[in-house]
Amino acid sequence: MLAIFLERLISMLKLYSVSDEYIHYLRVENHVTHVFDSKEGHRTHKRKYIGIVISINTYNYFAPLSSPKASDYIDGKIRSSNTSILRITKIDKGQEILLSTIKLLNMIPVPDSELLSYNPDEETDLKYKSIIKDEIRWIERNDVNILNNSRIIYNLKIHESERKTPKNIKLLNAILPFKELEKLHDNWIRTGK
């Protein structure tokens, strides 16, 4: 059992991207518009839609990384991570810098055939490559926290009807519909899309 857990944890620590075809299938063909856009045709680096893979209930869930946004700050300070959004930071010259976020509320189940291993060494922009490597180090240091939070978010959404409260309704509405996405995942495999 421990060996299986460690194997899954090690594979999670790698960065992946998702095929443009699968993102299109979810976003356009099935109208799941809250799935992150892969920015096909508008990419400045090899990075497109990259993230980590977490194994949940026989599915490989892809949790996307997102560039820092204004909403990640309050009065110029980086907001704390929470269960659904993990902020990847590093200390540089005594100052905390936000590199990116992992948006667990936007994770999607992805067939193995549509997961593409991402190699940061293929990036030609050295500054960008350095950022990616800093993100990987943060992910490796926070692997158990990532895994625990992803399962909390998944179970909260799956059992939404029993767990909905006035306090968490906004969060529940923001989380992608995992059961619907799992059906679309299974349909993709069944139809050989």
C-alpha positions in Angstrom: 0.0 0.0 0.0 2.8 2.4 0.9 4.6 1.6 -2.4 1.5 2.5 -4.4 1.0 5.8 -2.4 4.7 6.7 -3.0 4.5 5.8 -6.7 1.4 8.1 -7.1 3.1 10.8 -5.1 6.2 10.7 -7.3 4.3 10.9 -10.5 2.3 13.8 -9.1 5.5 15.8 -8.6 6.1 16.1 -12.3 4.5 18.8 -14.4 2.1 17.9 -17.2 0.1 19.6 -19.9 -3.2 18.5 -21.3 -3.8 18.1 -25.0 -5.6 21.0 -26.7 -8.1 18.5 -28.2 -9.2 17.4 -24.7 -9.5 21.0 -23.4 -11.6 21.8 -26.5 -13.8 18.8 -25.9 -14.6 19.9 -22.4 -14.8 23.7 -23.0 -16.5 23.9 -26.4 -18.1 20.6 -27.2 -19.6 20.1 -23.7 -19.8 23.7 -22.5 -17.8 23.3 -19.3 -16.7 26.9 -19.6 -14.9 27.1 -16.3 -12.2 24.7 -17.4 -9.0 26.8 -17.9 -8.4 27.9 -21.4 -5.3 26.3 -22.9 -4.5 29.6 -24.8 -3.9 27.7 -28.0 -2.4 30.1 -30.5 -1.5 32.7 -27.9 1.5 31.0 -26.1 4.7 32.9 -25.4 6.6 29.8 -24.0 6.3 26.1 -24.5 4.1 26.2 -21.4 0.5 26.1 -22.2 -1.8 24.5 -19.7 0.5 23.0 -17.1 -0.1 21.5 -13.7 0.3 18.5 -11.5 -1.5 15.2 -11.6 -3.3 13.8 -8.5 -4.8 10.4 -8.3 -8.3 10.5 -6.9 -10.8 7.6 -7.1 -9.1 5.9 -10.1 -9.0 9.1 -12.0 -5.9 11.2 -12.8 -7.0 14.7 -11.8 -5.0 17.5 -13.4 -4.7 20.6 -11.1 -3.6 23.6 -13.2 -1.0 26.1 -12.3 -2.0 29.7 -12.8 0.0 32.9 -13.1 -0.3 35.4 -10.3 -3.4 37.7 -10.5 -4.4 40.9 -8.7 -6.8 38.8 -6.6 -3.9 36.9 -5.1 -2.9 40.1 -3.2 -4.5 42.2 -0.5 -3.1 45.6 0.0 0.1 44.6 -1.9 0.6 41.5 0.2 0.3 37.9 -1.0 -2.9 36.3 0.3 -2.5 33.1 2.3 -3.2 29.8 0.6 -6.4 28.1 1.4 -7.8 24.7 0.8 -8.8 25.4 -2.8 -6.0 27.8 -4.0 -2.4 27.1 -3.1 0.0 29.9 -3.6 3.5 28.9 -4.8 6.0 31.4 -3.3 9.7 31.7 -2.8 11.9 34.0 -0.7 14.2 36.2 -2.8 16.5 38.7 -1.0 14.3 38.5 2.1 11.1 39.2 0.2 8.3 36.7 -0.5 7.5 36.4 -4.2 4.4 34.8 -5.7 5.4 32.5 -8.6 2.0 31.0 -9.3 -1.0 29.3 -7.8 -2.4 25.7 -7.9 -6.2 26.0 -8.4 -7.6 22.8 -6.9 -11.1 24.0 -7.5 -10.3 23.9 -11.3 -8.8 20.4 -11.4 -10.1 18.1 -14.1 -9.9 14.3 -14.7 -7.8 13.6 -17.7 -7.3 10.4 -19.6 -3.7 9.1 -19.6 -3.6 9.5 -23.4 -4.2 13.3 -23.1 -1.6 13.9 -20.4 1.7 15.2 -21.8 4.8 15.2 -19.7 6.2 18.7 -19.5 10.0 19.2 -19.5 11.1 22.7 -18.3 14.6 22.1 -19.7 13.0 22.6 -23.2 12.3 26.2 -22.4 14.7 28.6 -24.0 13.9 31.6 -21.8 16.3 31.1 -18.9 14.4 33.3 -16.5 11.1 31.5 -17.2 12.9 28.1 -16.8 14.2 29.2 -13.4 10.6 30.1 -12.3 9.3 26.7 -13.4 12.1 25.0 -11.4 11.3 27.0 -8.3 7.6 26.0 -8.7 8.7 22.3 -8.9 10.8 22.6 -5.7 7.8 24.2 -3.9 5.5 21.4 -5.1 8.0 18.8 -3.9 8.1 20.4 -0.5 4.3 20.6 -0.2 3.3 17.3 -1.8 1.3 16.0 1.2 -0.5 19.3 1.7 -1.4 19.3 -2.0 -2.7 15.8 -1.9 -4.8 16.4 1.3 -6.3 19.6 0.0 -7.2 18.1 -3.3 -9.1 15.3 -1.6 -10.9 17.7 0.7 -12.0 19.8 -2.3 -13.1 16.7 -4.2 -15.1 15.2 -1.4 -16.7 18.5 -0.6 -18.0 18.8 -4.2 -19.0 15.1 -4.5 -21.0 15.3 -1.3 -22.2 18.9 -2.0 -25.9 18.2 -1.2 -25.0 17.0 2.3 -22.3 19.6 3.0 -23.7 22.8 1.6 -23.9 25.6 4.2 -24.3 29.4 3.8 -20.6 29.7 4.6 -19.3 27.4 1.8 -21.9 27.9 -0.9 -19.7 30.4 -2.8 -16.8 27.9 -2.8 -19.0 25.0 -3.8 -20.3 27.0 -6.8 -16.8 27.8 -7.9 -15.6 24.2 -7.8 -15.9 22.4 -11.2 -18.5 19.7 -11.4 -16.3 16.6 -10.8 -19.0 13.9 -11.4 -20.0 15.5 -14.7 -16.3 15.8 -15.7 -15.7 12.2 -14.8 -18.6 11.2 -17.2 -17.1 13.2 -20.0 -13.7 11.6 -19.2 -15.2 8.2 -19.5 -17.0 9.1 -22.7 -13.8 10.3 -24.2 -12.2 6.9 -23.5 -15.2 4.9 -24.6 -15.7 6.7 -27.9 -11.9 6.9 -28.7 -12.2 10.6 -29.3 
